[in-house]
Amino acid sequence: GLSEDPVRPGGNLVMRTLHPIMAAAALAVIVVFVAPQASAAPSGSSPMEVLKDANDKIAGILKKKIPEAKQDEKIRKLVNKLLDFKLLTQSALGKHWKDLSAEQQTEFVELLTELIQRNYIKQVHQRKDEKWVVDYESEEIEEKKAKVITNVVAEDRHDEETEVVYKMQKKGSKWVVVDILTDDVSLVRNYRSQFNKIIEKDGVDKLLEKMRKKVEGGDDDDAL
């Protein structure tokens, strides 16, 4: 199975549970568990404003008195716009991506997207009542790449702080998230490391099989 991620001792509990098959903990921080932003900037103006805007929209969805299934549907759509699942999957598979058939590439993206979204939704509902504050510290933009540095404070955990950095790319006219670093631990690098272990030991087909079973079984456990 996939192992737990390495973390800095004393890191935030939610960040410690970050897993290669779960972008939820880190992604949820920017779009759900933050203090409401006063006068949110329009989406698309800058990478930082895209993150703030996504937060406001999902926080608004959670406040609406609509069925949970409807909330989940709306949240999935927003997460799809924020996170580029194809680029993330391609980076996670690294050197193996070019050796896959077009069908395998498509299936990897679909499976990983479903697993990430499913765990993300789970985290949203489990932690939506916790108090989080995100300090959007800075953004660095270089042509079509950007990095947004934030500091996350968990008020219910004795004001524990965690640095979360979002790597973004400009896709057309929009900025999308392509990697998340939590206390210097890269989500993409973790995917790549764990996927490489499975592929080199058992092959690509075995990894696909494990992911299919997980999706079909509806198992919320993080390990493959």
Secondary structure, DSSP 8 states (H G I E B T S, - for coil): --------TT--HHHHT-BTTB-HHHHHHHHTSS---TT---TTSSHHHHHHHHHHHHHHHHHS-S-HHHHHHHHHHHHHHHB-HHHHHHHHHGGGGGGS-HHHHHHHHHHHHHHHHHHHHHHHHHHTTS-EEEEEEEEEEETTEEEEEEEEEEGGGTTEEEEEEEEEEEETTEEEEEEEEETTEEHHHHHHHHHHHHHHHH-HHHHHHHHHHHHHHT---S--
